[in-house]
Amino acid sequence: MIISIPRADAEGFVYSFGISPKSTDMVPFGKIEILSEVDISDQYTTINNQIYLSDAPQTIVFNTSIPKSIITQIQFMYQDANSSWNEVGITLDPEVSNARFSLDTAERKGSDGYRFKLNYKLNTSSIYTLKPNTLLSFEYFLITKMGEADISSINLALPKGYKPLNNSGWRVENERFVYSAQISKTSGSFYTIFNTDNDYSDSLESLKQEIASLRQDNSKLLETISELQKSVDSYKVENQNLSSEIENLTERLLKAEEERKVSDRISNNFWQFSWGLTILLPILLLFFAELRTKSVITSTQLLISSVVGTFVIFLILYILFIT
């Protein structure tokens, strides 16, 4: 892979890891599971390998591409039949410059196979120069042969403040970029390039994507605002209609109240008019009858007086209570 970026210094670290029998004529391994965790920080780079072998020959070899001169610490452990982890001192092969050593597997088998932990600690400064305008890379090779049932994966954490050139598949944990990948038997490798956030054109592309995303969000927001405005206008029209109906109802209630008062007044006046007639007419008739009995007036005069008196009383009561 060749990447050309103007005015950028490139620094890379290639890490290969594999396990193999001491001799090629030995029985091959059973199922293999390998998990490599690489944590790159400003001060140290730690590489932790967890290995499971369902079966293994008596002597196996652990091999890496790490130069012995840059390793500050190596830790090797195995799990016994009681599921306890035991640390084993190792001796690196003096015939090669990289970290390689052999292990006798006798009496180191666990309850369900062989389980090992192999951890390397390096000074990051011996691999990378963590400074601006520096393009960094990390490449992982699994040199162990993989079968159909074998499993291998890698977890990589970049230094704080650095990001991969290609963000696809990465996630952020505790302000650091972290990537997890399966290493298949066909590829057997992993490669990444990373740099500070503000050094290269990747930031510009990210900014363009962010602007495009903001434009989409703004467009959706404008649509939402338009829908809300339509709803407000609809509510205004509905409110005006309700206000008009309330005004009409108020007018009708006031008119009904006035009509009720008039009706009450007419009913009260008619009641007084009726009682007036009921009381005064009999008294008037009795008065004229008494005059007739004493022969003060004649029968004709009684009749005329009764008619005239009734009319006068009716007229007076009508004027007083009805009009």
C-alpha positions as CSV (number, residue, x, y, z in Angstrom):
1,M,0.0,0.0,0.0
2,I,1.4,3.4,-1.1
3,I,0.0,6.6,0.2
4,S,1.4,10.0,-0.9
5,I,0.7,13.1,1.3
6,P,2.8,16.2,0.7
7,R,5.1,17.5,3.5
8,A,4.4,14.5,5.7
9,D,6.9,12.2,7.4
10,A,5.8,8.5,7.5
11,E,6.6,6.2,10.3
12,G,5.3,2.7,10.5
13,F,5.4,-0.3,12.8
14,V,4.9,-3.9,11.4
15,Y,4.0,-6.5,14.0
16,S,3.8,-10.1,13.1
17,F,2.9,-12.9,15.5
18,G,2.8,-16.7,15.1
19,I,3.1,-20.0,16.9
20,S,4.5,-23.2,15.3
21,P,5.8,-26.6,16.3
22,K,9.5,-26.8,17.0
23,S,9.9,-29.3,14.2
24,T,7.9,-29.4,10.9
25,D,7.4,-33.1,11.2
26,M,5.5,-32.8,14.5
27,V,1.7,-33.2,14.9
28,P,-0.1,-29.9,14.0
29,F,-2.2,-28.0,16.5
30,G,-5.9,-28.6,17.1
31,K,-8.3,-25.7,17.2
32,I,-6.6,-22.3,17.5
33,E,-8.0,-19.1,19.0
34,I,-5.8,-15.9,19.0
35,L,-6.8,-12.5,20.3
36,S,-4.2,-9.7,19.9
37,E,-4.8,-6.4,21.8
38,V,-2.6,-3.5,20.8
39,D,-2.7,-0.3,22.9
40,I,-0.7,2.6,21.6
41,S,-0.3,5.5,24.0
42,D,2.1,8.5,24.2
43,Q,4.5,6.6,26.5
44,Y,4.1,2.9,26.0
45,T,2.8,0.5,23.3
46,T,1.5,-2.7,24.8
47,I,0.8,-5.9,22.8
48,N,-1.1,-8.6,24.6
49,N,-1.8,-11.9,22.9
50,Q,-4.2,-14.5,24.3
51,I,-3.8,-17.9,22.8
52,Y,-5.9,-21.1,23.0
53,L,-4.8,-24.4,21.6
54,S,-7.0,-27.5,21.9
55,D,-3.9,-29.6,21.3
56,A,-0.2,-29.0,20.9
57,P,3.1,-30.8,20.4
58,Q,5.6,-31.0,23.3
59,T,7.6,-28.0,22.1
60,I,6.2,-25.0,20.4
61,V,7.8,-21.7,19.2
62,F,6.3,-18.2,19.7
63,N,7.7,-15.8,17.1
64,T,7.2,-12.0,16.5
65,S,8.8,-9.3,14.4
66,I,9.5,-7.1,17.4
67,P,13.3,-6.3,17.7
68,K,14.6,-7.5,21.1
69,S,16.4,-4.1,21.5
70,I,13.1,-2.1,21.8
71,I,11.3,-4.4,24.3
72,T,11.1,-3.2,27.8
73,Q,9.1,-6.0,29.3
74,I,7.9,-9.5,28.4
75,Q,5.3,-11.5,30.4
76,F,4.3,-15.1,29.6
77,M,1.7,-17.0,31.5
78,Y,-0.2,-20.3,31.2
79,Q,-3.4,-21.6,32.8
80,D,-3.2,-24.9,34.6
81,A,-5.8,-27.6,35.2
82,N,-7.1,-25.6,38.2
83,S,-7.7,-22.5,36.1
84,S,-4.9,-20.7,37.9
85,W,-2.5,-18.4,35.9
86,N,1.2,-19.2,36.3
87,E,4.0,-16.9,35.1
88,V,6.9,-18.6,33.3
89,G,10.3,-17.1,32.8
90,I,11.4,-17.2,29.1
91,T,14.7,-17.0,27.3
92,L,14.7,-15.3,23.9
93,D,16.5,-17.0,21.1
94,P,20.0,-15.5,20.8
95,E,20.4,-16.5,17.2
96,V,17.8,-14.0,15.9
97,S,17.3,-10.3,16.5
98,N,13.6,-10.4,17.0
99,A,11.7,-11.7,20.0
100,R,11.4,-15.5,19.6
101,F,11.4,-18.3,22.2
102,S,10.5,-21.9,22.6
103,L,8.2,-23.5,25.2
104,D,7.9,-27.0,26.6
105,T,4.2,-27.7,26.9
106,A,4.6,-30.7,29.3
107,E,2.4,-30.3,32.4
108,R,1.1,-27.0,31.1
109,K,-2.2,-28.2,29.8
110,G,-5.4,-26.8,31.3
111,S,-8.8,-28.4,31.8
112,D,-9.9,-28.0,28.1
113,G,-6.6,-27.4,26.3
114,Y,-3.7,-25.0,26.4
115,R,-4.2,-21.3,27.3
116,F,-1.4,-18.7,27.2
117,K,-0.9,-15.0,27.7
118,L,2.0,-13.3,26.0
119,N,2.4,-9.6,26.7
120,Y,5.0,-7.2,25.2
121,K,5.6,-3.7,26.5
122,L,7.6,-1.2,24.3
123,N,8.5,2.5,24.5
124,T,6.3,4.2,22.0
125,S,9.2,6.6,21.2
126,S,11.2,3.7,19.9
127,I,8.5,3.1,17.3
128,Y,6.8,6.5,16.6
129,T,7.6,10.1,16.8
130,L,4.3,11.5,18.0
131,K,4.5,15.0,16.7
132,P,2.5,17.1,14.2
133,N,3.0,16.6,10.5
134,T,3.9,13.0,11.0
135,L,1.9,10.2,9.3
136,L,1.9,7.0,11.4
137,S,1.0,3.5,10.4
138,F,0.5,0.1,12.1
139,E,0.5,-3.2,10.3
140,Y,-0.4,-6.6,11.8
141,F,0.4,-10.0,10.3
142,L,-0.7,-13.3,11.7
143,I,1.9,-15.9,10.5
144,T,0.2,-18.9,12.0
145,K,-1.8,-21.0,9.6
146,M,-5.5,-20.8,10.2
147,G,-8.0,-23.6,9.7
148,E,-11.8,-23.4,9.1
149,A,-12.6,-23.7,12.8
150,D,-9.8,-21.4,14.0
151,I,-10.6,-17.8,15.3
152,S,-8.3,-14.8,15.3
153,S,-9.1,-11.1,16.0
154,I,-7.3,-7.9,16.9
155,N,-8.3,-4.9,19.0
156,L,-6.3,-1.7,18.3
157,A,-6.4,1.6,20.4
158,L,-4.7,4.7,19.0
159,P,-3.0,7.4,21.0
160,K,-5.2,10.0,22.5
161,G,-5.6,12.9,20.1
162,Y,-4.9,10.8,17.0
163,K,-7.4,9.5,14.5
164,P,-7.4,7.0,11.6
165,L,-7.2,8.3,8.1
166,N,-10.2,6.2,7.3
167,N,-12.8,6.4,10.0
168,S,-14.9,3.5,8.8
169,G,-15.4,0.8,11.4
170,W,-13.7,2.8,14.2
171,R,-15.4,3.8,17.5
172,V,-14.5,6.3,20.2
173,E,-13.9,5.1,23.7
174,N,-12.6,7.4,26.4
175,E,-11.6,10.0,23.7
176,R,-9.5,7.4,21.9
177,F,-10.2,5.7,18.6
178,V,-10.6,1.9,18.9
179,Y,-11.0,-0.7,16.2
180,S,-11.9,-4.4,16.4
181,A,-11.4,-6.7,13.4
182,Q,-11.5,-10.4,12.7
183,I,-8.4,-11.9,11.0
184,S,-9.5,-14.4,8.5
185,K,-7.4,-17.3,7.3
186,T,-7.2,-15.7,3.8
187,S,-6.1,-12.2,4.7
188,G,-4.4,-12.8,8.0
189,S,-3.4,-9.1,8.3
190,F,-4.6,-5.6,9.4
191,Y,-3.4,-2.2,8.4
192,T,-4.1,1.3,9.5
193,I,-2.8,4.8,9.1
194,F,-3.4,7.5,11.7
195,N,-2.4,11.0,12.4
196,T,-3.4,14.0,14.5
197,D,-6.9,15.4,13.9
198,N,-5.8,18.7,12.3
199,D,-3.0,17.7,10.0
200,Y,-4.4,16.2,6.8
201,S,-7.2,16.5,4.3
202,D,-9.2,13.9,6.2
203,S,-10.4,16.7,8.5
204,L,-11.6,18.7,5.5
205,E,-13.6,15.7,4.2
206,S,-15.0,15.2,7.7
207,L,-15.9,18.9,7.8
208,K,-17.6,18.6,4.4
209,Q,-19.6,15.6,5.6
210,E,-20.6,17.5,8.7
211,I,-21.7,20.5,6.7
212,A,-23.7,18.2,4.4
213,S,-25.3,16.6,7.4
214,L,-26.1,20.0,9.0
215,R,-27.7,21.1,5.7
216,Q,-29.9,18.0,5.7
217,D,-30.8,18.7,9.3
218,N,-31.5,22.3,8.5
219,S,-33.7,21.3,5.6
220,K,-35.6,18.9,7.8
221,L,-35.9,21.7,10.4
222,L,-37.3,24.1,7.8
223,E,-39.9,21.5,6.8
224,T,-40.8,21.1,10.5
225,I,-41.1,24.9,11.0
226,S,-43.2,25.2,7.8
227,E,-45.6,22.5,9.1
228,L,-45.7,24.2,12.5
229,Q,-46.5,27.5,10.8
230,K,-49.4,25.9,8.9
231,S,-50.6,24.4,12.2
232,V,-50.4,27.9,13.8
233,D,-52.4,29.5,10.9
234,S,-55.0,26.8,11.2
235,Y,-55.3,27.3,14.9
236,K,-55.6,31.1,14.3
237,V,-58.5,30.5,11.9
238,E,-60.1,28.0,14.2
239,N,-59.7,30.5,17.1
240,Q,-61.3,33.3,15.2
241,N,-64.3,31.0,14.3
242,L,-64.6,30.1,18.0
243,S,-64.4,33.7,19.0
244,S,-67.2,34.6,16.6
245,E,-69.3,31.8,17.9
246,I,-68.6,32.9,21.5
247,E,-69.6,36.5,20.6
248,N,-72.8,35.2,19.0
249,L,-73.6,33.1,22.0
250,T,-73.0,36.0,24.3
251,E,-75.3,38.2,22.3
252,R,-78.0,35.5,22.3
253,L,-77.6,35.1,26.1
254,L,-77.9,38.8,26.7
255,K,-81.0,39.0,24.5
256,A,-82.5,36.0,26.2
257,E,-81.9,37.6,29.5
258,E,-83.6,40.8,28.4
259,E,-86.5,38.7,27.1
260,R,-86.7,36.8,30.3
261,K,-86.9,40.1,32.3
262,V,-89.7,41.4,30.0
263,S,-91.5,38.2,30.4
264,D,-91.2,38.3,34.1
265,R,-92.4,41.9,34.2
266,I,-95.5,41.1,32.0
267,S,-96.3,38.0,34.0
268,N,-96.1,40.0,37.3
269,N,-98.2,42.9,35.9
270,F,-100.8,40.4,34.5
271,W,-101.0,38.8,37.9
272,Q,-101.6,42.1,39.6
273,F,-104.2,43.1,36.9
274,S,-106.0,39.8,37.5
275,W,-106.1,40.2,41.3
276,G,-107.2,43.8,40.9
277,L,-110.2,42.8,38.8
278,T,-111.0,39.9,41.1
279,I,-111.1,42.2,44.1
280,L,-112.6,45.5,42.8
281,L,-115.4,44.2,40.5
282,P,-117.2,42.3,43.2
283,I,-117.0,45.3,45.5
284,L,-118.3,47.6,42.8
285,L,-121.2,45.3,42.0
286,L,-122.1,45.0,45.7
287,F,-122.0,48.7,46.1
288,F,-124.4,49.2,43.1
289,A,-126.6,46.4,44.4
290,E,-126.8,48.1,47.8
291,L,-127.9,51.4,46.1
292,R,-130.6,49.6,44.2
293,T,-131.8,47.9,47.4
294,K,-132.3,51.3,49.1
295,S,-134.0,52.6,45.9
296,V,-131.3,55.2,45.4
297,I,-131.0,54.1,41.7
298,T,-133.3,52.3,39.4
299,S,-132.8,49.0,37.7
300,T,-131.8,50.7,34.5
301,Q,-129.4,52.9,36.3
302,L,-128.0,49.8,38.1
303,L,-127.3,48.1,34.8
304,I,-125.7,51.2,33.2
305,S,-123.6,51.9,36.4
306,S,-122.4,48.3,36.5
307,V,-121.3,48.4,32.8
308,V,-119.7,51.8,33.1
309,G,-118.0,51.0,36.5
310,T,-116.6,47.7,35.2
311,F,-115.2,49.5,32.1
312,V,-113.6,52.2,34.3
313,I,-112.0,49.7,36.7
314,F,-110.7,47.6,33.8
315,L,-109.3,50.8,32.1
316,I,-107.6,52.0,35.3
317,L,-106.0,48.6,36.0
318,Y,-104.9,48.2,32.4
319,I,-103.2,51.6,32.5
320,L,-101.6,50.8,35.9
321,F,-100.3,47.3,35.2
322,I,-100.4,46.3,31.5
323,T,-99.0,49.4,29.7
